[in-house]
Amino acid sequence: MNQIRPALPEDIAPLLALWNPIIRDTTVTFASAQRDEAGLTAYVEDRRARGRETFVALVDGVVAGFASYDQFRGGDGYVHAMEHTVILGVAARGQGLGRALMQAVESHARERGAHIMVAGISGENAAGIAFHQAMGYDHVGRMPQAGRKFGRWLDLVLMQKTL
């Protein structure tokens, strides 16, 4: 049985086990520094303290992915613009969990006054771009060579959805 719920402290270790290989081995994220327990705990708690949330997808009680969001850019002019992160384990992809996580994030943000949700996607992540298109996100820009990883310059694709 699949379940979407807010992250709990006991989810931190399984989330690290999902996220760190993506950080370490792919260009899905431009980050190269893997996360640790204290850092991910602070990530969840800091967002929650600002009225945002981190949602976890469970498959038969096992953590299979997560999604979270926070303000797109600092400053009071952006208080209605949010940006999200969605990460799924390889085995969880293609089962509708990403869609369920995104719906939870979008609903939570909308209920708290967010107007738009932004996706910053690696230009090499064709599956991520297609996923966001299927979720109703529009392509609003491409920043050539915005990031660097594995000794290469990477493009950043920006997509947006009005909530």
C-alpha distance (Angstrom), angle and dihedral (degrees) to the residues before:
residue distance angle dihedral
M1 . . .
N2 3.82 . .
Q3 3.79 122.4 .
I4 3.82 135.1 179.8
R5 3.81 116.3 -157.4
P6 3.81 141.0 147.0
A7 3.81 114.6 -76.7
L8 3.80 117.9 -93.3
P9 3.82 128.1 -158.1
E10 3.81 90.6 -103.2
D11 3.81 89.9 59.5
I12 3.81 94.0 65.4
A13 3.83 97.9 84.7
P14 3.83 94.6 46.6
L15 3.81 90.4 46.2
L16 3.79 90.2 52.8
A17 3.81 89.2 50.8
L18 3.83 88.9 55.8
W19 3.81 99.7 39.5
N20 3.80 103.6 40.5
P21 3.84 96.1 61.8
I22 3.81 88.4 51.9
I23 3.81 90.0 50.6
R24 3.81 92.5 44.4
D25 3.81 100.9 41.4
T26 3.82 110.2 26.8
T27 3.79 145.1 49.9
V28 3.81 91.7 -130.6
T29 3.80 83.8 106.1
F30 3.78 124.2 28.8
A31 3.82 90.1 -144.1
S32 3.78 115.0 105.9
A33 3.81 100.3 -179.1
Q34 3.77 110.4 91.1
R35 3.78 118.4 -131.7
D36 3.78 125.2 -112.8
E37 3.79 132.3 -152.6
A38 3.81 95.9 -97.9
G39 3.79 92.7 47.1
L40 3.79 95.3 48.2
T41 3.80 91.5 45.2
A42 3.81 89.1 53.1
Y43 3.83 90.2 46.5
V44 3.81 91.1 56.7
E45 3.81 95.8 40.4
D46 3.82 95.2 45.2
R47 3.78 92.4 51.7
R48 3.78 92.0 46.0
A49 3.82 90.6 50.4
R50 3.83 88.3 57.3
G51 3.81 92.3 50.5
R52 3.81 96.3 -98.1
E53 3.80 125.3 117.3
T54 3.78 143.7 -144.2
F55 3.79 113.9 -143.3
V56 3.79 125.1 -159.1
A57 3.81 126.9 -152.0
L58 3.78 115.4 -143.0
V59 3.80 125.9 -165.8
D60 3.79 111.1 -164.9
G61 3.80 88.4 -20.5
V62 3.82 94.9 -51.5
V63 3.83 121.2 117.2
A64 3.81 107.4 -111.6
G65 3.80 102.8 166.5
F66 3.77 147.6 -31.7
A67 3.78 144.5 -140.6
S68 3.77 130.6 -158.4
Y69 3.77 139.5 167.9
D70 3.77 142.5 -158.8
Q71 3.79 139.0 169.5
F72 3.81 112.2 -52.5
R73 3.81 95.3 -133.9
G74 3.78 133.6 -1.1
G75 3.77 123.7 -95.9
D76 3.76 135.3 63.2
G77 3.80 93.4 -87.0
Y78 3.81 89.5 70.5
V79 3.82 100.5 46.3
H80 3.81 90.9 116.2
A81 3.82 96.1 46.2
M82 3.80 116.3 84.8
E83 3.80 134.2 -178.3
H84 3.78 124.5 -154.1
T85 3.77 140.5 -153.9
V86 3.79 121.7 -152.1
I87 3.82 122.4 -176.1
L88 3.80 127.0 177.6
G89 3.75 129.3 -177.2
V90 3.81 113.7 -116.2
A91 3.81 93.2 -108.7
A92 3.83 91.8 52.2
R93 3.80 97.4 55.5
G94 3.79 120.7 110.4
Q95 3.81 94.7 23.4
G96 3.80 99.8 99.3
L97 3.81 94.3 -101.5
G98 3.79 93.8 117.5
R99 3.80 89.7 52.4
A100 3.82 91.5 48.7
L101 3.81 91.9 48.5
M102 3.81 92.0 48.7
Q103 3.79 91.6 48.9
A104 3.81 89.7 52.3
V105 3.82 92.3 49.5
E106 3.81 93.9 44.9
S107 3.79 93.1 47.2
H108 3.80 92.6 47.9
A109 3.80 91.5 48.7
R110 3.82 93.8 45.3
E111 3.82 91.4 51.2
R112 3.81 88.5 54.9
G113 3.78 95.7 51.5
A114 3.80 103.0 -91.7
H115 3.80 113.5 153.8
I116 3.80 102.2 -171.8
M117 3.79 137.7 20.9
V118 3.80 118.4 -149.7
A119 3.79 128.0 -155.5
G120 3.79 120.6 -159.4
I121 3.81 105.8 -163.9
S122 3.78 131.6 179.8
G123 3.79 109.3 -108.7
E124 3.83 86.8 -129.8
N125 3.82 92.3 57.7
A126 3.81 100.0 89.4
A127 3.81 91.7 163.6
G128 3.81 91.1 53.9
I129 3.79 91.8 49.6
A130 3.82 91.8 48.5
F131 3.83 90.6 47.2
H132 3.80 91.9 53.7
Q133 3.81 92.0 46.5
A134 3.81 88.5 53.2
M135 3.82 88.6 50.3
G136 3.82 91.3 56.2
Y137 3.81 99.7 -98.2
D138 3.80 118.3 146.9
H139 3.79 124.1 -142.1
V140 3.82 105.4 -113.5
G141 3.77 102.6 167.5
R142 3.76 152.4 -17.6
M143 3.78 123.1 -138.6
P144 3.81 108.3 -158.7
Q145 3.80 115.3 -139.7
A146 3.81 93.6 -2.9
G147 3.80 93.7 144.8
R148 3.77 138.8 33.5
K149 3.78 129.1 -149.4
F150 3.80 135.8 149.4
G151 3.81 88.9 13.9
R152 3.81 92.9 -60.6
W153 3.79 135.9 106.1
L154 3.80 113.5 -118.5
D155 3.79 131.0 -158.0
L156 3.80 121.2 -129.4
V157 3.81 117.4 -141.5
L158 3.79 115.3 -155.7
M159 3.80 119.9 -153.0
Q160 3.78 128.5 176.2
K161 3.78 139.9 -166.1
T162 3.79 127.3 -166.3
L163 3.77 108.1 -132.4
